[in-house]
């Protein structure tokens, strides 16, 4: 299909009346909506009279209604159980029977392997206190620091037996 002068004139007239590109394509026949848009662009027809189906859109400010949610308490809230922090672990290492401290060469299975001090200095040592089980690496106080309690979605502490803070990693 070629754009004849008559078809271009009809296109210009319908465009000025405010018809859409789809409506103009139907009116002209044998032409697509995209062909109409391309021809309008090439002709430089930018001004339009008014849309064929004027629809009044409500202003955005009129439709936006901001309300503040008011929370009505239905029942008194339960208080969360207070978690008592364990006593702080010992800072100083316990000397062995010979008066020396546990080092990497003298540490045994039943001794706490909690490092104390800077490993690059000669003052570095291990806690050396007795563990409850020979498979446990730390004494009770250092186990409380090393193994943090599990948390549920509600934030409560899950009891894991007699000591809720200790859990074994296998």
Helices and strands as residue ranges (DSSP letters): H 5-17, H 21-28, H 33-43, H 60-63, E 115-116, E 125-126, H 140-146
